[in-house]
Amino acid sequence: MNNEEQEKVQVQAENDTAENSTGNIADNAEKPSETWEEADEVKEETAAESEVEVSAEAVLKAEVAALKDQLLRKEADYQNYRKRMAREVSDARRIGLVETIMPFLQVFDLFEMAMKAAETSDNVAALKQGLEMILAQYGKTIDELGVQKFDTIGESFDPMWHDAVAYENSETAAEGIIIKQWNCGYKMGDRLLRPARVIVSSGRAEAAAEESAGDTANVEKADDGQ
């Protein structure tokens, strides 16, 4: 091989070496680019996860705000309902009171007329007639209200319906029988409005005396035994 051929071989070898170096540099230059792309993908995933968390928190806050608003509305509705019911109850009581008083105004008018007549007249019969009119009007009024009057003389004493103000001996009535009545009783249906005030028989005076004597004898015997 002559000198010229040796020089060609040497030049070719140098060219191959240069190409290999250039290829390695190009390969190494592409690797950082791939790394950056991977880093970008990680950042995008992290940002997406953050957005999901923020979105879920925003939804929860919106739901809490909606529930608070609903609760406030319910509370306002309830307070309005309470005020309305209190007003309706008050109106019903006032209406009931008016309807109860109105019938008695006529009774009061009749009583006032009788009092004026008594001041200027000595006619006892006329005054009695006026009082009878007042009593009849009063009875009509309480009947219209559903109130029932009950008398008790001759009945057995019942503490549920009668109020005993005293006990008296009676020759005709057995013990526990009502013999006198101070005030009649009033009821509405099965509900007692006012008990009758009565005096109850304690039996015959002789029986009471005998019972008292027997009690005294028993006490004396007990003392002697001691």
FENLINUR-V530345 format. One record per run of one state. SS is the DSSP state (@ for helix, = for strand, . for the rest). FROM is the first residue (numbers start at 1). LEN is the number of residues. If there is no record, write none. Layout:
ss: {SS & SS}
from: {FROM & FROM}
len: {LEN & LEN}
This chain:
ss: {. & @ & . & @ & . & = & . & = & . & = & . & = & . & = & . & = & . & = & . & @ & .}
from: {1 & 3 & 121 & 124 & 145 & 148 & 151 & 156 & 157 & 162 & 169 & 177 & 184 & 185 & 189 & 191 & 195 & 196 & 202 & 205 & 226}
len: {2 & 118 & 3 & 21 & 3 & 3 & 5 & 1 & 5 & 7 & 8 & 7 & 1 & 4 & 2 & 4 & 1 & 6 & 3 & 21 & 1}
